[in-house]
Amino acid sequence: QGCKKATVPELTTVAVSNVTLTTAVSGGNITTDGGEEIIKKGVCWSTTQSPTIASSITDDGNGSTAYTSNLVGLTAGTTYYVRAYATNSVGTAYGNELSFTTNQVTGAALTTTVATTVTSTTAVSGGNITDAGGGTILARGVCWNTGPAPTIANNKTTDGTTTGTFTSNITGLTDGVTYYYRAYATNSSGTTYGTEYSFITPVTDVEGNLYKTVIIGTKVWMAENLKVTKFSDNTDITLASDAAAWIGLTGPGYCWYNNDADFNKPVYGALYNWYAANTTNICPTGWHVPTDAEYNALEVSLGLATADVDIWGWRGSDHGSKMKNTTGWNAGENGTNTSGFSALPGGYRFHNDGQFNGQNSLAYFWTATEHDADRGWYRRLDGNNAAVYKASTDKNAGKSIRCVKD
């Protein structure tokens, strides 16, 4: 009886599993060793079909037992062909060919932290990277611009290369400007962005008082009353608390309602005479007291008919309500404040006796425009009226001031 001739082994390739960006798992099942000992076994793979042991391989020992193979050093997002191999003294045989594609790095997932501590020149934001997209974070931070959809081609911070939360310090801002910002994260697939938010920077006066700002029509306005006690050149504005001193002023002066700075300064600001409103340096640098024409334009942007801007007295129907704050007025007299002007009833100081009146129910605002030698133009808001009153009055009257950006 003759002897059976040895042959190459026979085997199958184990289905590919645990595929990542750069690794995968396969293996082989040897169904027969061909009559000779298996001296080497593993899997081979390539980016082209029919890989051989001349391609990339694993070496998973010898013997005829089933084996697992760990494929490493792969390239993300790439299709590979793989098959098991087994070698005996006769030669090398291959299992069936399989293919798989390694995972691909995708954009990181992240959120933007809403900005806090917004000043005239800085703000604090940040983000939270919840998923690196299968890759490594190469850069992260916050980008910002004066237009929507800022990118890393605009201003940006650089705040590390890990996942998780981070804080970003936004710098180099200008007062009274709207900025759009969002967090970003970069990996090998590119840069992705968190939700976009925006803020408008406040303005700071010479004493460091910070004022919220708002865009109304085409202008940037203070959304709070002026409270400064010095001109922008750091010289003092005359404080006239006494009634006789107040009515005797012939130049710029200010006071606090009921002479109570502690209560009024943070809420209503100061009251100024028209001489103060008419100066060029009572507002922060780059800002000025609005003219009568600028108040007209503001009112028209809120619905006042252009033909009515020069009417003396009450004008319009509801644009005054749009300027009044939603809180702070007497019961039932708050406004809608859809403009963001946020007027509060700071009252006034009468020009001929220096008495204080109208707090909680009236708001008066000087313009920088002179009516005649004795009077300046102003605007008035009443708690019980949704319109705006326009008139002129004695220059020694005490009224609030808003500033508008140059």
JOZI-V84378 format. One record per pair of residues at least 6 apart in sequence whose ideal C-beta (glycine too) atoms are under 7 Angstrom apart, sorted by the first residue. I is the first residue (numbers start at 0). J is the second residue. D is the distance in whole Angstrom. If there is no record, write none. Layout:
# JOZI-V84378
I/J/D + I/J/D
This chain:
# JOZI-V84378
3/34/6 + 5/33/6 + 5/34/4 + 5/35/5 + 5/89/5 + 6/33/4 + 6/34/6 + 6/89/6 + 7/33/5 + 7/87/7 + 7/89/5 + 7/90/5 + 7/91/7 + 7/92/4 + 8/29/6 + 8/31/6 + 8/32/5 + 8/33/5 + 8/37/6 + 8/85/4 + 8/87/6 + 8/92/5 + 9/30/5 + 9/31/5 + 9/92/6 + 10/27/5 + 10/28/6 + 10/29/5 + 10/30/6 + 10/83/5 + 10/85/5 + 10/92/6 + 10/94/5 + 11/27/7 + 11/28/5 + 11/30/7 + 11/83/7 + 11/94/5 + 11/95/6 + 12/25/6 + 12/27/6 + 12/42/7 + 12/81/7 + 12/82/5 + 12/83/4 + 12/94/4 + 12/95/5 + 12/97/5 + 13/25/5 + 13/26/4 + 13/27/6 + 13/28/7 + 13/83/7 + 14/97/7 + 15/23/5 + 15/24/7 + 15/25/5 + 15/81/6 + 15/97/6 + 15/99/4 + 16/24/5 + 17/23/6 + 17/24/4 + 18/99/6 + 18/101/6 + 18/102/6 + 19/101/7 + 19/102/6 + 20/75/4 + 20/101/6 + 20/102/5 + 20/104/6 + 20/133/6 + 21/71/7 + 21/72/7 + 21/73/5 + 21/75/6 + 21/101/7 + 22/69/7 + 22/70/6 + 22/71/5 + 22/73/6 + 23/70/5 + 23/73/7 + 23/99/6 + 23/101/7 + 24/67/6 + 24/69/6 + 25/42/5 + 25/68/5 + 25/70/6 + 25/81/6 + 26/42/7 + 26/65/7 + 26/66/5 + 26/67/4 + 26/68/5 + 26/83/7 + 27/40/6 + 27/42/7 + 27/65/7 + 27/66/6 + 27/83/3 + 27/85/7 + 27/94/6 + 28/65/5 + 29/37/6 + 29/40/7 + 29/63/5 + 29/85/5 + 32/63/5 + 32/87/6 + 33/87/5 + 33/89/6 + 35/87/4 + 35/88/5 + 35/89/6 + 36/87/6 + 37/61/5 + 37/62/6 + 37/63/5 + 37/85/5 + 37/86/7 + 37/87/6 + 38/61/5 + 38/86/6 + 38/87/6 + 39/58/7 + 39/61/6 + 39/86/4 + 40/59/5 + 40/60/7 + 40/61/7 + 40/66/6 + 40/84/7 + 40/85/4 + 41/56/5 + 41/57/4 + 41/58/5 + 41/59/4 + 41/68/5 + 41/84/6 + 42/56/7 + 42/57/5 + 42/68/4 + 42/70/7 + 42/81/6 + 42/82/7 + 42/83/5 + 42/84/7 + 43/50/4 + 43/51/6 + 43/52/5 + 43/54/5 + 43/55/7 + 43/56/4 + 43/82/6 + 43/84/5 + 44/50/5 + 44/54/6 + 44/55/5 + 44/70/6 + 44/79/5 + 44/80/6 + 44/81/4 + 45/54/4 + 45/55/7 + 45/79/7 + 45/80/6 + 46/77/6 + 46/78/7 + 46/79/6 + 47/80/7 + 48/80/5 + 48/96/7 + 49/96/7 + 50/80/6 + 50/81/7 + 50/82/6 + 52/84/6 + 52/91/6 + 57/68/4 + 57/69/7 + 57/70/7 + 59/66/4 + 59/68/5 + 60/66/7 + 73/79/7 + 73/101/5 + 74/101/7 + 75/101/5 + 75/102/6 + 75/103/5 + 75/104/6 + 76/101/6 + 76/103/3 + 77/100/7 + 77/101/5 + 78/98/6 + 78/100/5 + 79/98/7 + 79/99/6 + 80/96/6 + 80/98/5 + 81/97/5 + 82/93/5 + 82/94/5 + 82/95/6 + 82/96/5 + 82/97/7 + 83/93/7 + 83/94/4 + 84/91/6 + 84/92/7 + 84/93/5 + 85/92/6 + 102/133/6 + 104/132/6 + 104/133/5 + 104/134/4 + 104/186/6 + 104/187/5 + 104/188/4 + 105/132/4 + 105/133/6 + 105/188/6 + 106/132/5 + 106/188/6 + 106/189/6 + 106/191/4 + 107/128/5 + 107/130/6 + 107/131/5 + 107/132/5 + 107/136/6 + 107/184/4 + 107/186/6 + 107/191/5 + 108/129/5 + 108/130/4 + 109/126/5 + 109/127/6 + 109/128/4 + 109/129/6 + 109/182/5 + 109/184/5 + 109/191/7 + 109/193/5 + 110/126/6 + 110/127/5 + 110/182/7 + 110/193/5 + 110/194/6 + 111/124/7 + 111/126/5 + 111/181/5 + 111/182/4 + 111/193/4 + 111/194/5 + 111/196/6 + 112/124/5 + 112/125/4 + 112/126/6 + 113/196/6 + 114/122/5 + 114/123/6 + 114/124/4 + 114/180/7 + 114/196/7 + 114/198/5 + 115/123/5 + 116/122/7 + 116/123/5 + 117/198/5 + 117/200/6 + 117/201/7 + 118/201/7 + 118/209/7 + 119/172/7 + 119/174/4 + 119/200/5 + 119/201/6 + 119/202/6 + 119/203/5 + 120/170/7 + 120/171/7 + 120/172/5 + 121/168/7 + 121/169/6 + 121/170/5 + 121/172/6 + 122/169/4 + 122/172/7 + 122/198/7 + 123/166/7 + 123/168/6 + 124/141/5 + 124/167/5 + 124/169/6 + 124/180/6 + 125/141/7 + 125/164/7 + 125/165/5 + 125/166/4 + 125/167/5 + 125/182/7 + 126/139/7 + 126/141/7 + 126/165/6 + 126/182/3 + 126/193/5 + 127/163/7 + 127/164/5 + 128/136/6 + 128/139/6 + 128/162/4 + 128/163/6 + 128/184/5 + 131/162/5 + 131/186/6 + 132/186/5 + 132/188/6 + 134/186/4 + 134/187/5 + 134/188/6 + 135/186/6 + 136/160/5 + 136/161/6 + 136/162/6 + 136/184/6 + 136/186/6 + 137/160/6 + 137/185/5 + 137/186/6 + 138/157/6 + 138/160/6 + 138/185/4 + 139/158/6 + 139/159/6 + 139/160/7 + 139/165/6 + 139/183/7 + 139/184/5 + 140/155/5 + 140/156/4 + 140/157/5 + 140/158/4 + 140/167/5 + 140/183/6 + 141/155/7 + 141/156/5 + 141/167/4 + 141/169/6 + 141/180/6 + 141/181/7 + 141/182/5 + 142/149/5 + 142/150/6 + 142/151/5 + 142/153/5 + 142/154/6 + 142/155/4 + 142/180/7 + 142/181/7 + 142/183/5 + 143/149/5 + 143/153/7 + 143/154/5 + 143/169/6 + 143/178/5 + 143/179/6 + 143/180/4 + 144/153/4 + 144/154/7 + 144/179/6 + 145/176/6 + 145/177/7 + 145/178/6 + 146/179/7 + 147/179/5 + 147/195/7 + 148/195/7 + 149/179/5 + 149/180/6 + 149/181/6 + 151/183/6 + 151/190/6 + 154/171/7 + 155/183/7 + 156/167/4 + 156/168/7 + 156/169/7 + 158/165/5 + 158/167/5 + 159/165/6 + 169/180/7 + 172/178/6 + 172/200/5 + 173/200/7 + 174/200/5 + 174/201/7 + 174/202/4 + 174/203/7 + 175/199/7 + 175/200/6 + 175/202/5 + 175/212/5 + 175/219/4 + 175/404/4 + 176/199/7 + 176/200/5 + 177/197/6 + 177/199/5 + 177/214/7 + 178/197/6 + 178/198/6 + 178/200/7 + 179/195/6 + 179/197/5 + 180/196/6 + 181/192/5 + 181/193/5 + 181/194/6 + 181/195/4 + 181/196/7 + 182/192/7 + 182/193/4 + 183/190/5 + 183/192/5 + 184/191/6 + 199/212/5 + 199/213/7 + 199/214/7 + 200/212/7 + 201/209/5 + 201/210/5 + 201/211/5 + 201/212/6 + 202/210/5 + 202/212/6 + 202/221/7 + 202/283/5 + 202/286/6 + 203/209/5 + 203/283/6 + 204/227/4 + 204/283/5 + 205/227/6 + 205/229/5 + 205/231/5 + 205/233/6 + 205/283/7 + 206/227/6 + 206/228/7 + 206/229/6 + 208/226/5 + 208/227/6 + 210/221/5 + 210/223/5 + 211/222/4 + 211/223/6 + 212/219/6 + 212/220/7 + 212/221/6 + 212/222/6 + 213/220/6 + 213/222/4 + 213/339/4 + 213/340/7 + 215/297/5 + 215/300/6 + 215/338/5 + 215/339/7 + 215/340/6 + 216/296/6 + 216/297/6 + 216/300/3 + 218/293/7 + 218/297/7 + 218/403/5 + 218/404/7 + 219/403/7 + 219/404/4 + 220/340/7 + 220/401/6 + 220/403/5 + 221/401/5 + 221/402/5 + 222/339/6 + 222/340/6 + 222/341/5 + 223/268/7 + 223/341/7 + 224/267/6 + 224/268/3 + 224/345/6 + 224/399/4 + 224/400/7 + 224/401/7 + 225/268/5 + 225/269/7 + 225/400/4 + 225/401/7 + 225/402/6 + 226/264/5 + 226/268/4 + 226/269/5 + 227/281/7 + 228/235/7 + 228/236/6 + 228/238/7 + 228/253/6 + 229/235/6 + 229/236/6 + 230/236/6 + 230/278/7 + 230/280/5 + 230/281/6 + 231/280/4 + 231/283/6 + 231/284/5 + 232/280/6 + 236/251/6 + 236/252/7 + 236/253/5 + 236/275/6 + 237/248/7 + 237/250/7 + 237/251/6 + 237/252/4 + 238/253/6 + 238/254/7 + 239/245/4 + 239/248/6 + 239/252/5 + 239/254/6 + 240/254/6 + 240/258/5 + 242/352/6 + 242/353/3 + 242/354/7 + 243/353/7 + 245/252/7 + 245/254/6 + 245/348/6 + 245/353/4 + 246/350/7 + 246/351/6 + 246/352/7 + 246/353/5 + 246/395/6 + 248/272/6 + 248/274/7 + 248/395/6 + 250/274/5 + 251/272/7 + 251/274/5 + 251/275/4 + 251/278/6 + 252/272/5 + 252/274/7 + 252/275/6 + 253/269/5 + 253/270/7 + 253/271/5 + 253/275/6 + 254/269/7 + 254/270/5 + 254/348/6 + 254/397/6 + 255/263/5 + 255/264/7 + 255/269/6 + 256/263/5 + 256/267/6 + 256/270/6 + 256/345/6 + 256/346/5 + 256/355/5 + 256/358/6 + 257/355/5 + 266/343/7 + 267/343/6 + 267/345/3 + 268/345/7 + 268/399/6 + 270/347/7 + 270/348/5 + 270/397/4 + 270/398/6 + 270/399/6 + 271/365/7 + 271/397/7 + 271/398/7 + 271/400/5 + 272/394/6 + 272/395/5 + 272/396/7 + 272/397/6 + 273/365/6 + 273/375/4 + 273/394/4 + 274/394/6 + 275/281/6 + 276/288/5 + 276/365/4 + 276/367/6 + 276/375/7 + 276/400/6 + 277/367/6 + 277/369/7 + 277/375/7 + 279/287/7 + 281/288/7 + 282/288/6 + 282/402/4 + 283/402/7 + 285/404/6 + 285/405/5 + 286/402/4 + 286/403/7 + 286/404/5 + 286/405/6 + 287/367/7 + 287/402/6 + 287/403/6 + 287/405/6 + 288/365/7 + 288/367/4 + 288/400/6 + 288/402/6 + 289/366/6 + 289/367/7 + 289/401/7 + 289/403/4 + 290/366/6 + 290/367/5 + 290/368/5 + 291/366/4 + 291/368/4 + 291/376/4 + 293/403/6 + 294/366/6 + 294/378/5 + 295/308/4 + 298/308/7 + 298/315/7 + 298/318/6 + 298/387/6 + 299/305/6 + 299/308/7 + 301/318/4 + 301/321/5 + 301/338/6 + 302/315/6 + 302/317/7 + 302/318/5 + 303/314/6 + 303/315/4 + 303/318/5 + 307/314/5 + 307/315/7 + 310/389/7 + 311/389/6 + 311/390/6 + 312/388/6 + 312/389/7 + 312/390/7 + 313/384/7 + 313/386/5 + 313/388/5 + 314/386/6 + 314/387/6 + 314/389/6 + 315/386/5 + 315/387/6 + 316/385/7 + 316/386/6 + 317/385/5 + 318/387/6 + 319/380/5 + 319/384/6 + 319/385/5 + 319/386/5 + 319/387/4 + 320/334/4 + 320/335/5 + 320/385/4 + 321/334/7 + 321/335/6 + 321/336/7 + 321/337/5 + 321/338/5 + 322/334/7 + 322/338/5 + 322/340/4 + 322/342/5 + 322/380/6 + 323/333/7 + 323/334/3 + 323/336/6 + 323/342/5 + 323/380/6 + 324/333/7 + 324/334/6 + 324/336/5 + 324/341/5 + 324/342/6 + 324/343/5 + 325/333/5 + 325/334/6 + 325/335/7 + 325/336/5 + 326/333/6 + 327/343/5 + 327/344/7 + 328/344/5 + 328/359/7 + 328/382/5 + 329/359/5 + 329/360/5 + 329/382/5 + 332/360/7 + 332/382/3 + 332/383/6 + 342/362/5 + 342/380/5 + 343/362/6 + 344/357/7 + 344/358/6 + 344/359/5 + 344/360/5 + 344/361/6 + 344/362/5 + 344/382/6 + 345/358/6 + 345/362/6 + 345/399/5 + 346/355/6 + 346/356/6 + 346/357/4 + 346/358/3 + 346/361/6 + 347/356/6 + 347/357/5 + 347/361/6 + 347/363/5 + 347/396/6 + 347/397/6 + 347/398/5 + 348/355/6 + 348/396/7 + 348/397/3 + 349/356/6 + 349/396/7 + 350/392/7 + 350/393/4 + 350/395/4 + 350/396/4 + 360/381/7 + 360/382/4 + 361/379/7 + 361/381/6 + 362/379/7 + 362/380/4 + 362/399/7 + 363/377/6 + 363/379/5 + 363/398/4 + 363/399/6 + 364/377/6 + 364/378/5 + 364/398/6 + 364/399/5 + 364/400/7 + 364/401/6 + 365/375/6 + 365/377/5 + 365/398/5 + 365/400/5 + 366/375/7 + 366/376/4 + 366/377/6 + 368/375/7 + 368/376/5 + 369/375/5 + 370/376/5 + 370/391/4 + 373/393/6 + 373/394/6 + 374/391/4 + 374/392/6 + 374/393/6 + 374/394/6 + 375/391/6 + 375/394/5 + 376/391/5 + 377/390/7 + 377/391/7 + 377/392/6 + 377/398/6 + 378/387/6 + 378/388/7 + 378/389/6 + 379/388/4 + 380/387/6
